[in-house]
Amino acid sequence: MATPLALCLSSPRTRARELPPVFLAPLLASVPIPLRQRNGFSTTAAFCGRRVFRKRKDNNPHRGESALRRTGPRVLLGMSKEPLPQPVLDPARRTKVQVDPNHGLWGFFNSDKKPLSTPEEDYAHGRAWRADELAQKSWEDLHSLWWMCCKERNRLATEAHERKRLGLTAGEFESHKREMVVRKTQKSIKQALTERWYAWDEAWKVAENDPEVDLRAEPGTSAYKPMLHEDDPMEEEAPQRASVAG
């Protein structure tokens, strides 16, 4: 007498569920692969890392590629089996980095090297330089003042970016007022240099028609060569000045 398990396995419904469809018979006969996928495709470092493959006898470059048996792709990826470094959470165990106190990037911060200045510190400033005051300065002074203004604007822009990142609004008005003063100073520097250029250009045109000025003089020599005339009282007054001085 057949057992209930044998009757269940021999039932047509059970056999129909175990056997594949009829249209897959040629495929199953030519390729002996399992009917059910055993393992999922994996792209972990254990299967995709740097490996040395043996040379196959049939020289098939795709030999061994199978998503069913988790052999992974045959392409050498940039993965490695080395463990990733762990962050050091204890501040006492961290390596101390030596920073140059005179590094140029400190110019993006204030004198105290703080990320943000207080509103009182930004508001403590004077007025902007005027063009008539800067006209008396040398080229080196104007050049230094210009780059000091650039550094100050970089510092204010850094603090504005940090203030926006933190979602802070305190100090925006004072920082904007300070930036406007710096911009007015830069505008005055441009005006002073423009006036100096026009004055130099006019002087060059006058010197071209002046016989006492040699524009082709050698470097280190005087370009101004005064001419003596017969009615020039310079020679007569020179002894008198010398006697008065004596």
Number of C-alpha atoms within 10 A of each C-alpha: 4 7 7 9 9 10 11 13 12 11 11 10 10 12 12 10 9 10 10 12 9 7 8 9 11 9 10 13 9 8 8 8 11 9 10 7 11 11 10 10 15 16 13 11 15 14 17 20 20 15 13 7 7 6 10 11 7 7 8 9 10 11 12 14 13 13 15 16 14 16 16 20 18 17 11 11 13 9 13 13 12 8 6 7 6 6 7 10 8 7 8 8 8 10 8 8 6 6 7 9 9 8 8 8 9 15 16 19 20 16 9 9 12 12 13 19 18 12 14 11 13 19 15 9 11 8 10 16 16 16 19 12 11 20 17 11 13 9 12 9 11 19 12 11 16 17 12 15 17 16 15 18 19 16 21 23 17 16 22 19 12 14 17 12 9 9 9 11 10 11 19 17 13 16 22 16 14 21 20 13 17 21 16 16 21 23 16 20 23 16 17 20 16 12 13 13 12 11 11 12 12 11 11 13 10 11 16 12 9 12 11 13 16 14 13 7 11 9 7 6 7 11 15 14 10 9 8 10 8 6 7 10 10 10 11 9 10 10 11 11 10 9 8 7 7 6
